Amino acid sequence: MIGNDGKPVTRDQIRAAIATYNSGNRGSREFAAIPRALVTILDNLAVGKTAYVKGGDGQLQITRRKDKSIAAA
């Protein structure tokens, strides 16, 4: 995955972005820093489904829980 600055995003950066996404404050400056591609993937992930996001240092499994939050493995 490529970040908003055009550089590859690491798995730790993806986990931090998911934590920001789960906070639910979409109008914040921190939320604006999340890569747009990641927001699209997370918005379209259905409850109980799993997706894989490729970071610069490997792959990360993400799942949408029943409470609509995102879990990263």
N, C-alpha and C positions, 0 to 999 in steps of 0.2 A: 504494500500500500504506500502511496505517495502522499505526503502531507501537503498542507497549504503552501508551504515554502518551496515545494518541488523536490524535497529530499525524502529518502526512505524513512519510514516510521518503524521503530522497534516495538517488540511485544510489550515492553514495559510502558511505552508511550501510549499504546493502544489500550492497555488496562487503565491507565490514568484517564484517557478520554472516555472510556466506558463509565468510570466512576462519576465523571462530570455529567455524562448523559443521564445517568440514573438519578442525579440530584434533581432533575426536572426543571431547572431554571433556564429555559431556552433563550431568554433575552439577555443573558449575562455575557460578559466579555470572555469568560472561560469557555462557554459553550461555542462561541464564535471561533475559537481556536481549534475545535475538533475538525478533522478533515471532512469535507463535504461528502466524499464517497463513503466514509464510515457511517455518517449520520443516515444516509440513504439506506445502507445495508441494515442498520439497526432499526430504522423506522419500518421497514418492510418485513422484518423477521416475525413470524407468527408464534403464538404461544405454544410452547412445547417443541419447537423446531430448533435445529442446530445448524450453524453455518461455520465456515472456516475463513479466517482472514489471514492473508499472508503479510507478515511484517518483514522488515529488512533482515532480521536474524532468525526467521523461522515462521511457522504457522501457529495460529492461535484459534482455539475452538471457542465459540460463543453460543449461548443458548438463552432463549427468552423463557423466563419462569412464569408460573401461573399468576403471580402478582404483577406481571408486566415489566419487571425489571430485567436487566441483562446480566448474565453471569459469564465470566471469562475463566476458562480453565488454564 
